[in-house]
Amino acid sequence: MEKVLNQEEIDAMVRAARGGRQSTEEKAKVAPCSFRQAGQLGREQVRAITMLHENCARNLTHSLGAYLRVPFEANLVSVEQLSYREFLARVPEVAYLASFELKPLNVVAALQMDQALTLPIVDLLLGGEGKPQKFVREVTEIEEEIVEVVVRIMCRELQTGWYPLGLEFLFQQRQQPTQMQRLMPPTEKTLSLSFEITMPEVRGMLNLVFPAVVSNSLLRKLSKDWAYQKPRASAEAGAQIRERLLDCDFPLELALPNLPAAMQQLLALKPGDIVNFEKSVNETASLLISGRAAFHARVVNNGARLAAQIQGSCEMKDAAKELAS
């Protein structure tokens, strides 16, 4: 059976054949706006932070592996920007929690390590084999002091990795879940870093969270010094820009720069006066392109029009070419 088109469908086909514009209803696309996404890390920023903390992960691998005397590997698995409330929602019920102060900013950051890592690390340092524990439990006061030494090593390696900011990482204390909730405002936008820790028989996560003031300072320093740069335009894009510039209008001026005149002479000027300059009539003027001296030229007549006869190039010509390229 042949399909019979209605009038709207026929009109749409005619518009398409003529290359006409689509209707406003077809062209208008409305997408919901999420203000929570505003200010999120860009791709280049995430790449810069990732490069920095991959170095931290390698340093942790070497230093803690040497301290624990077992194969130890730390890998950065995620860089996220989320609220402190969202970070707390991901913390397991039983985990090792600690805080450290960042000098001279005088702000507090937090650390969370899975208990699946904490207890085997304690076992290793007490002479055991570091095997996984059957039951997850809180650490005792003695075990807490043992883990503190490991966390201080982590702070030292983080301080080394964050040398562009000149921050000092000072371990404060182990935190209880209720205390963790008061470290930062729930709506504080934080920088969250997740490392996967692998030892011979166990594996777990180490999570760090930094307040917005620290992440913003880090990004400013990285962008200023050495971290992320916007990718350079391709040769094809550069050719397109140059082609478009050929159709642009640039203001031209024919001028005699650096002509001194006394203030008294200027104040006495009136219509009909002749101003004499210390210049020869045969001396060339400067042809300015967008305010830059590009050529030496002489004022001439071309029929009934005023014209400029090019005598030679200025030093700025090469600079203008370099700027345009």
Summary of the structure (lengths in Angstrom):
residues: 325
radius of gyration: 34.7
end to end distance: 62.2
largest distance: 105.1
contacts: 809
relative contact order: 0.12
helix: 40%
strand: 25%
